């Protein structure tokens, strides 16, 4: 028994050493500079360059794809940064990132997807942190998961990450309608909005349709804790329901209504809209239930401005 334990410990130590010795090589190979998630580098650069109080838009890709920050700047008269990239990062990551960058006087408009996962996708978070090392502080690293990912990617010759909605950009000379062109670091403008899809041909179908299952959302407590910290720093936080296709809204109406009741009762952050405010015809969505097309994006932004302008 003792020999077995010794062998097990030695094997584990060898695996850990293998992981740390080859870790840098692995992530250097994976870190394609034009990957969609690498946009976190540019977004933080935008934030660091703004010295005055600003508006920060935060959430998943419903915000990344569905807001015209330049138009908000023009109408409201304050600098706007769209910090959003991907819902797969999870609410914990998003809020910790806000804790890191938001300053006194900033105004945060938080619009997460319905029942957004707290933890998010670990592989996606690790990929993102390989581009921007401070992102390692936005989630809890798990050495066992890291080792598992490392072994998987070593076996796959470290060419691709199997993460939903994330694509690599190996060839910069791609057609503008290519999925790799739409989902790349070049997809974002200087405010952090995704604009690569605005003139691209739309897919025939909307992806990611799903039946929402109601359960009390743990994100309420997490947002309340974040708001307590924000208030002490002189940062204002507001909550908005996301955009959604009409067909999905009707199909998931009961779950959304129950969520709305919970939020109105328990959320300490002021809620600025109703779930129905950003519900649009299915034809106004680009490729998923949260990604608006050019026309839908304008409509959502105009409504967004109408809702928030009274705050200024």
N, C-alpha and C positions, 0 to 999 in steps of 0.2 A: 504493500500500500504506500509505504514511504517512497519507494523508488518511482512509483507511478506519479505521485504528487510532484516529486523533483523533476521528472521528465515533463510534466504538464507545465510547471512554472518555467522551465527552460524554453519550451516551445513557445509559450506566450511571450517571453522576453525577446526571443528571436523575431517573432512577428512584429512586436513594437519597434524593435531596432530597424527592421526592414521598412516599416512605415515611415519612420522619421528620416532615415537615410535617403529614401527615394521620394519623399513628399514634395520637395521643392521641384524636382525634375518633373514629377507628375503634373503639378499645377502650372508649371511653365508651359508644358505642352498643351494643356487644356485651355489656357487663358488666351483664346483668340480675341484680339483687341477689338474687333468689331462685333462681338457678341452682344445681343440685346441687353443682357444684364450688366454689361460693362458701362452702360449709360449712368450707373450710379456714380461713377467717377466725375462725369460732366455735371451732374445735378449738384453734387457737393461743391464743385468749383463755382457754379452759379451762385449758390448760397453764400459761399465765403467772399465773393466779390461784392455782395450787397451789404452796405454798412448801415443803412437806415432800416427802421422797422418794416416788415414785409408781410405779405400774405403767402401762406404755405398751403398748397392743396395736397392732401394725403389720402391714400386709399390704395386700391388695386388698379388694374388696367382700365376699369370703368372711368377713372379720372385721367389716366395717361392718354387714352384714346378719345375721351369724350368732352374735353374742355379746350377752349381757345383762351389761353392765359393772356395773350397780347391784347385781346379785346377787353378783358377784365381790367388790365392795367390802364387802358385808354379811358374806360368809363369810370372807374373808381379812383384813379389817380395814385395808386400805390403799386410798388413792385410786386410781381407775382412769380412764385416758383412752383412748378408742378413737380413734386417730389415722387410721385407715384410711378411704379414700373409694373409690378406683377403681384396679383393676389396670392400667388403661391408662396410668397415670403412670409405670409401669416401676420396676424394682428400684433403679436408680441414684437416681431422684428420692426414693423412699421412704427409702433409707438416708441420703441427704444431709439430708433433713428431720429425721431422728432425730439426726444429728450436731449439728444446729442447736439442738434443743430439749432433748435429754436431759441431765440433771444428775447429779452424784455421788449415789449411793445409789439411783438409779432402776433399775427392772427392766423389761427389754424382752422381750416375747414376740412373736417374728417368725413370721408364718404366711403366706408368699406362695403364690399359686396355682401349680399345677404348671407347671414350665418358664417361669416368669414372664419376660417380655421385660425385658432390661436397660435398653434405651433408652425403651421405651414409645411412646406416640402423641404426636408433637410438637405437633399442634394442641391436644390436650387439655392438655398441659403449658403451652402459651402461654395458653390460656384461663384456666387455674388461676392463673397468674402475673399475669394482668390483674386478678384479685381481690385477690391477696395478693402484693405486690411482692417480698418476701423469697424467694418461690418461684423467682424468676429465678436464685437461687444454687443451686438444687437440680438444675439440668440445664444443659447447654451450649447457649447460644443460637446460632442459625444465621441470619445476616442474609439469606441467600438464601432459606431456607425462610420467614422472616418476610415477606419481600417477596412471595413467591409466595402466601402465605396472605392477605396484605393485598389483593393484586390480585383474588384469587378472591372475597373477601368484599365488596370494593367492587362488583364486577360483580353480586353477589347481593344488593345493597342492604343488606348487613351485618345481615341479619335472623336467620340461623341458623348454627350450627356443625355441620358434618356429622361428628359424632363418635359412635361407638357407645356406647350406654348413657347418653348425656348429652342431657337435654332442657331446653328453656327453659320458664320459668314466666311467661307473659305475663299470664295472668288468675288472680288469687289465689282467685277464687270457682269452683274446680273441684270436681267430684265426688271423693270420697275414693278411689275406685277408678281414677281417671284416672292414666295413666302419668306425666303432668306433675305430678300431686300426689304420687305415690310418689317420683319422682326430682326432688326440689326441696331447697332449703336448709332448708326446714321439716321435712324428713324425719327429722332427727336430734334426739336428746334431749340433756340437759345433760352426758352422759358422752361423747357423740360417736357413739352407736349409731344406726343406722337403725331407726326404729320405725313409719314411715308404712305399711309393708306388713302389719303384724301383724293388723289387722282387715279388711284389704281382700280383695276377691274375687280368687282366684288365677286366672291365665291357664290355658287348657286344656293347653298344652304347655310343656315346659321348653326354653328356648332355649340356644344356644351349645354344643350337643353337638358334640364333635369327636374325631377319632382323634389321640391324642397321638403325636407322632413323637419317639422317643428320640434325644437327642444329649447329649454331655457339657455340663452346664449351667454357663455362665460365672458364674452367680450365686454359686456356691460360693466362688470366689476373692474376689468382691466382698464377700460377707458376712464372710469371714475378715479382710479388710482393715479392715472396719468394726469387727469385734470387737476387733482390736488397739488401735484408737483408744478404743473403749469401756472396755476394761480399764484403760487408763492414766488414764481419768477416774473410775474407780470405779463403772462402770455394768455391770450383769450383763445378758447377752443369752442368750436361749434360743430354740430353733427348734421349731416344731410343724408337722406336715403339715396341710393344709387339710381342710375338709369336702368330700364328693363324693358324688354319687348312686351307688347300688349298680350300676345298669346301666352307667354310665360307668366305674366302677372295674373291673368285670369286663372290659369292652371294652379298657381301657387298662392292664391289670394288668402286662403284661410291661414296658412303658415305665416304669411307676411303680416296679416292683421294681428295675430297673436304676438308676433315679435314687436310690432308697433305698440301694443298695449304694455308689454314688458318695458320697453324703452321709455315710454312716457311716464311710467310709474317709478322706475328705478334709476334711470340715467341722470346724472347730475349735470351733464352738459346740455346746453340749450339745443333743442331740435328745431331746425329752421324750415323744414318742409314736410309734406305728406308723401307716402310711398307713391301715390298716383301722379305726383307732380312731374316726375321724369319718366313716365311711361309713354313709349312711342310706338308707332306702327312698326311691325317687323321689317318692313322694307327700308327703314332708316338705320338698320344695323349692318355692320360690315361683315364680320366673320364669326363672331360669338355673341352670346346674349348680353354681354357687357360692352361691346365695342361698337360705338356709333359710327356711321359713315359721315361724309362731309356735311350733308344737310342736317342730319340728326345732331351732329356736334354743334352746329350754329344754333339750332333751336334750344338745345340743352344749356348752352352758354348764355343765351339771352334770358332764359328763365332763371338761371343761376344768378345773374346780375340783378334781375328784378327782385329776387329773394334777399340778397345780401346788401343791396344798396342802402336800405334803411338803417343798417348798422353804422354807416359812415356819415 
